[in-house]
Amino acid sequence: SLRGEQTMKQSSSPAIPFSMATLGVALFALMDAVMKGLAMDMGAYNAMFWRGCCSMVLVLLLYTWKRPALPAPAVIRLHLRRGVVIAATAFLFFWGLVYVPLAEAIALSFIAPLFALYLAALLLGESVGRRAVAASLIGFVGALVVVFGQFSGDYDEKVFAGMGAILMSAMLYAYNLILQRQQALLAGPVEISVFQTTVIFLVYLALAPFLAQPPAVALFPELLLAAGLSMISLMLLSWAYARAEARILIPVEYTAFIWAGLLGWMMYQEQLSSTSLLGTALIVMGCLLAASQRPARVEHVETTAL
């Protein structure tokens, strides 16, 4: 196990880290939209693998520029753990995204922040106040409104399989949110980006002899865009999670639906219903409630990675 006492770089107000986390989620949603098209063109694995190749080029440039020090072995093990979890999470999500509209997929993924709120209490020892619970529940009810409103039509077996994959991805993503918090207290954004990108790439590289197929040259700009968005959003979220507790930032995940609805409509002609808009309003209410919380009065945060 890993036990370390870390000094939190906590702001007097959670507004700044909350804003940076919101921007990070928005960029992740844009990356999801780009990856949906790539997964439809070349399959989920090849979209992830070739995006990983582009990410490695960017991460090597970043590493050459910043040259972060080699972390302690216990921290490296944490990087490895989160990288493997994210590799599985991303594959399941993008495989499901081929068959499920973007906004609906994001709505299904909202089970993750709700579950992670309580994982934060269990694994990080964070308190879960009534306001944090209320914020999470309001956002989750908003997601349910969206789901029931948009799942009223007829769906074939592939859509149901896609929804199942996204739900499995959401459960893994909940654990990822906790690992993200632990990483942010032990490592800087550049170190996290370098190690996470490398671990994910190595996981997909191991399957390349069996699954990899060369992409069309015309798709490389989209692959580079997805890689760049992924790295920037990862560093923004890492910065935010180092400066505010997970219970404050986790409800920010619900804003992804707003961006997913807009991007799905703009890029894939996916329509938003009135129930989607109602759900979005509830999601925003939950996030505003979470943002109004006062940070806990602690000088040190003790983390434990089991």
Disulfide bonds with the S-S distance in Angstrom:
none
